[in-house]
Amino acid sequence: MTLHASFEPATVGTMPKRFFEEREDQSEVKARIVSKYFSVWARIIVPRARAQRVGYIDLFAGPGRYKDGSASTPLMVLALAIADPNLRSTLVTIFNDEDPAHTRNLAEEIAKLPGIETLKYQPVIRAGDVGGSIGKSLQTIGLVPTFSFIDPFGYKGLSLGLVQGVIKDWGCDCVFFFNYNRINAGISNETVDEHMDALFGARRAGQLRTALRGRTPAQREALILEHLAQAIKELGGKYVLPFRFRNAKGTRSTHHLIFVTKNVRGYEIMKEIMAKESSTHDEGVPSFEYSPADATTPFLFSLLQPLERLADDLTERYAGRTMTMLDVYNGHHVDTPFIKKNYKDALLALEAQKRIVADPAKRPKGTFGDAVKVRQIVTQCGWRDALRQWVNENTKERPVFQGDARSGTEELCSMSIRWSCRGPGPRGG
Ligand SMILES: C[S@@+](CC[C@H](N)C(=O)[O-])C[C@H]1O[C@@H](n2cnc3c(N)ncnc32)[C@H](O)[C@@H]1O
């Protein structure tokens, strides 16, 4: 397997002039998410890479340093490689940018990195426009296990073909920058149909345009991301994880980082990383967003009680089953905002409420190990909803839930309906 790419001749495109003046918090968060994942991914993949090479590709690499002197992602990734003996001898890097001034600057900055000469494979730096042909060539060439970062300013150059090209081979994951602001505006703008079709696929882009009519901003965002995730999943990107950035006031979304992998372990690792970079957590459940404004309004985010919702969902989904904590987590976490710790907290709360029995019951306080068995999960929804409806229809009382939830059968729970209500219950009991 080889790692190479062909590039079109360099062209200079438009770009926000201020971007490289100084690194904003958001760029810092973005660079941290990418470099942290690269570091963990490499530790897992390097020993398993048959060709004894792994890759890092950044097709929109920038000039290397911001004007304030802070390092950008390419330099951070190379510094990690220099510090790691396994990566020094295996990592192949390709950096591309359409602006030759950027690639020149990047080459100079890379040359200044202490220890750069210790890398077995010196970085390949190219100036070229990531247009149609690179997406197409990446779809056909084989890649060694590679982590790719696709970081354009807007949507130009970003396509499903490109994403598929960089994730199709074993051990290949990618993160791409999704400029929500511009794509949200572009999806209804005929003059950029070509770019939108490249991003969502022509058929799906058409469906999306229809679906977006008359929607609120929040609904638009959810629909756009949903269509994007579906398009990526159709192309083999089994797990898709977005992380949202908001504007300075925290009032609207500006862009997302979208992580794509075929491997659930990669998904879990990135989820933990993005969780730590989230600017708010509600009962320990991460927001998966960075909003500069959240630091000043932390209380707004503690009203949603997501752990209670998780606990209710688990009791409903796994009613009557016996399974380990790890089975519960593995069977539920994909496409949810919940991380492993949230499952442990939810199960601890359920145990305290006697809605589950944990085995072993005697454990260090506040712990719920992966192998702890969760027995006799008590369903709530069916009988509670039935009771609530019956009480509403037949009495003026509020329903009172009694009974021994620990014994965990619907039959027993139905008995509590009789205890708490006068007259025949919803099951005629
Ligand atoms: C957001 S910056 C990249 C920042 C960099 N990844 C980092 O972490 O610091 C986007 C870069 O993409 C380059 N660019 C924009 N359009 C491009 C295209 N079509 N092909 C290649 N590079 C492009 C710009 O010159 C700019 O340097």
The ligand as an SDF file (V2000), in Angstrom:
LIG
                    3D

 27 29  0  0  0  0  0  0  0  0999 V2000
   -8.6330   27.1730    8.1740 C   0  0  0  0  0  0  0  0  0  0  0  0
   -7.1500   27.3000    7.3040 S   0  0  0  0  0  0  0  0  0  0  0  0
   -6.2720   25.8930    7.8180 C   0  0  0  0  0  0  0  0  0  0  0  0
   -5.7880   25.9330    9.1980 C   0  0  0  0  0  0  0  0  0  0  0  0
   -4.9160   24.7630    9.6000 C   0  0  0  0  0  0  0  0  0  0  0  0
   -5.4980   23.4890    9.2800 N   0  0  0  0  0  0  0  0  0  0  0  0
   -4.6430   24.8640   11.0880 C   0  0  0  0  0  0  0  0  0  0  0  0
   -4.9970   23.9860   11.8240 O   0  0  0  0  0  0  0  0  0  0  0  0
   -4.0750   25.8540   11.4720 O   0  0  0  0  0  0  0  0  0  0  0  0
   -7.6200   26.9080    5.6920 C   0  0  0  0  0  0  0  0  0  0  0  0
   -6.4770   26.8440    4.7040 C   0  0  0  0  0  0  0  0  0  0  0  0
   -6.9850   26.2360    3.5130 O   0  0  0  0  0  0  0  0  0  0  0  0
   -6.4030   26.8470    2.3840 C   0  0  0  0  0  0  0  0  0  0  0  0
   -7.3400   26.5860    1.2900 N   0  0  0  0  0  0  0  0  0  0  0  0
   -8.5470   27.1790    1.0550 C   0  0  0  0  0  0  0  0  0  0  0  0
   -9.1340   26.6220   -0.0290 N   0  0  0  0  0  0  0  0  0  0  0  0
   -8.3140   25.6570   -0.4740 C   0  0  0  0  0  0  0  0  0  0  0  0
   -8.3870   24.7240   -1.5380 C   0  0  0  0  0  0  0  0  0  0  0  0
   -9.4320   24.6890   -2.3510 N   0  0  0  0  0  0  0  0  0  0  0  0
   -7.3730   23.8680   -1.6920 N   0  0  0  0  0  0  0  0  0  0  0  0
   -6.3150   23.8650   -0.8420 C   0  0  0  0  0  0  0  0  0  0  0  0
   -6.1830   24.7420    0.1730 N   0  0  0  0  0  0  0  0  0  0  0  0
   -7.1680   25.6270    0.3580 C   0  0  0  0  0  0  0  0  0  0  0  0
   -6.2260   28.2950    2.7850 C   0  0  0  0  0  0  0  0  0  0  0  0
   -5.1790   28.8890    2.0550 O   0  0  0  0  0  0  0  0  0  0  0  0
   -5.9270   28.1980    4.2810 C   0  0  0  0  0  0  0  0  0  0  0  0
   -4.5660   28.2260    4.5330 O   0  0  0  0  0  0  0  0  0  0  0  0
  1  2  1  0
  2  3  1  0
  2 10  1  0
  3  4  1  0
  4  5  1  0
  5  6  1  0
  5  7  1  0
  7  8  2  0
  7  9  1  0
 10 11  1  0
 11 12  1  0
 11 26  1  0
 12 13  1  0
 13 14  1  0
 13 24  1  0
 14 15  1  0
 14 23  1  0
 15 16  2  0
 16 17  1  0
 17 18  1  0
 17 23  2  0
 18 19  1  0
 18 20  2  0
 20 21  1  0
 21 22  2  0
 22 23  1  0
 24 25  1  0
 24 26  1  0
 26 27  1  0
M  CHG  2   2   1   9  -1
M  END
$$$$
